[in-house]
Amino acid sequence: MGKMMRKVTIQEVAKELNLSRNTVAKALNNSDTVAYETRYVVIKKAYEMGYSKLSQSVLSEFKIKDRLEKTKTIVVLARRELSTFWNRIIMGISDELNKNNCKLQFNFISEDDERDHILPIDMQSDISGIIMLSVFEKEYINLIMKKRVPVVFLDGPSDLYDIVSLGDVVLFEGSNSVKVLTKSLIDQGMQKIGFIGDITYCKTILDRYIGYLEAMREAEIEIDDRIVITNHVTNKYYRVEEVVAALKSMPYYPEAIVCANDDIAKDVIKYLRDNSLSVPKDVAVTGFDNKEEVSVMIPSLTTVHIGNQRMGRRLVQQLMWRIENSDLPKEVVIINTEVIIRESSVRK
């Protein structure tokens, strides 16, 4: 339903915005001599006030009607086992959606719902786009794609080509940063360096493993497969008992262990301590994610900073762009990360 237009003058619009009449007149004519942001503000205000001489082409170009008359609903889907690590990502998503006049609809997906191919009930309503925070099975993703709205994935399966035709994928950079971490261990003279992470779980874990391999290969260090734990386990080494089992399977303690994330690294350090080993003196340890608590651990954890809140905002920005550019090829976006060397990996 369009707005009822009343006779509003250019002078009234100018007064409301505290701009000159000349600037407002040029903006309403979409003149390039006025900055885009100013034109948008003027046209938006004129539309709100009921200025009757706005052309449909100008309204369409600035999408004034869409922004004022329709609030987009964006669905965010995540697994139930989501940890506190994700809080800042969700905060970033919420902040950016508010900026874009969008409503956040957050849904947890249980293992039963995924297995039985059940979508959240409120996904039957009108939605404009979907952000997927967790890596779901292909069958469940196919069910979601039937909604026929743009989808942005945070991360994806180890074989990313399973989903790149379905939506845009945003990834944290992992291979180069872990390569730098591993090289920092090698540069200290360490050679017996292990790795723990479920590389079948997702693309980012696989990338971190590839970074470890590249550092070892470039240093011409032979890898002992017995201290490299990459097989699939039910909880992807997010449960302490899985980490303990991985460590117990090693025939000896490596000089260093590169962990796929901070959660694994924390469990590794606790296990080593419980077995009277010192970190980093006996075994150096590195993580990935830079969770809030790892900087105050003893020893503080060497890790990779990813910027969770920034990532949340970037996911929304990608989705907003995709909604406006549905015909352009799908994209894989890699967000840069920062290596942070701390006490857990440095031998004095």
Salt bridges, closest charged atoms under 4 A:
ASP32 OD1 - ARG39 NH1 3.69
GLU48 OE2 - LYS44 NZ 2.94
GLU48 OE1 - LYS45 NZ 3.53
GLU96 OE1 - LYS99 NZ 3.73
GLU96 OE1 - ARG313 NE 2.98
ASP112 OD1 - ARG115 NH1 2.95
GLU114 OE1 - ARG79 NH1 2.53
ASP116 OD1 - ARG115 NE 3.30
ASP126 OD2 - LYS70 NZ 3.96
ASP168 OD2 - ARG322 NE 2.81
ASP187 OD2 - LYS183 NZ 3.24
ASP198 OD2 - HIS232 ND1 2.92
ASP207 OD1 - LYS203 NZ 3.11
GLU218 OE2 - LYS179 NZ 2.58
ASP224 OD2 - ARG226 NH2 3.08
ASP263 OD1 - LYS266 NZ 3.97
ASP263 OD1 - LYS291 NZ 2.97
ASP274 OD2 - LYS270 NZ 2.94
GLU292 OE2 - ARG88 NE 2.97
GLU293 OE2 - LYS266 NZ 2.58
GLU324 OE1 - LYS63 NZ 3.64
